[in-house]
């Protein structure tokens, strides 16, 4: 990540799953405006959403 983020944001599965929203938030985080964080549980949830046949 570029620079040092002053703020940290916890990104939930509801913003990580819609690709357009996730891309926008990650692009802003890449500028160093904030540090994007999520837990393993959140990651498991949104990746499970990628395979709707497994829900």
C-alpha positions as CSV (number, residue, x, y, z in Angstrom):
1,X,0.0,0.0,0.0
2,X,1.2,3.4,-0.8
3,X,1.9,5.7,2.1
4,X,0.8,5.2,5.7
5,X,-2.9,5.1,6.4
6,X,-4.1,7.3,9.2
7,X,-7.5,5.5,9.4
8,X,-8.5,1.8,9.3
9,X,-11.8,0.5,8.0
10,X,-13.2,-2.9,8.6
11,X,-14.8,-4.0,5.3
12,X,-17.7,-6.4,5.8
13,X,-18.7,-9.1,3.2
14,X,-21.6,-6.9,2.0
15,X,-19.0,-4.4,0.5
16,X,-16.4,-7.0,-0.5
17,X,-18.8,-9.1,-2.6
18,X,-20.2,-6.5,-5.1
19,X,-17.2,-6.2,-7.4
20,X,-17.7,-2.6,-8.3
21,X,-18.0,-1.6,-4.6
22,X,-15.0,-3.7,-3.6
23,X,-12.8,-2.3,-6.5
24,X,-13.7,1.3,-5.5
25,X,-12.9,0.7,-1.9
26,X,-9.6,-1.1,-2.6
27,X,-8.6,1.6,-5.1
28,X,-9.0,4.3,-2.4
29,X,-7.2,2.2,0.2
30,X,-4.3,1.7,-2.3
31,X,-3.8,5.5,-2.3
32,X,-3.1,5.3,1.5
33,X,-6.2,7.2,2.6
34,X,-7.1,4.3,4.8
35,X,-6.1,0.7,5.6
36,X,-8.7,-1.9,4.5
37,X,-9.0,-4.8,7.0
38,X,-11.2,-7.8,7.3
39,X,-11.3,-11.0,9.3
40,X,-10.9,-14.6,8.1
41,X,-14.6,-15.1,8.8
42,X,-15.5,-12.1,6.6
43,X,-13.3,-13.4,3.8
44,X,-14.9,-16.9,4.1
45,X,-18.4,-15.3,3.9
46,X,-17.8,-13.3,0.8
47,X,-15.8,-16.0,-1.0
48,X,-18.7,-18.4,-0.3
49,X,-21.0,-15.9,-2.0
50,X,-18.9,-16.3,-5.2
51,X,-20.2,-19.9,-5.5
52,X,-24.0,-19.7,-5.2
53,X,-24.4,-23.4,-5.7
54,X,-22.6,-24.0,-2.4
55,X,-24.9,-21.7,-0.4
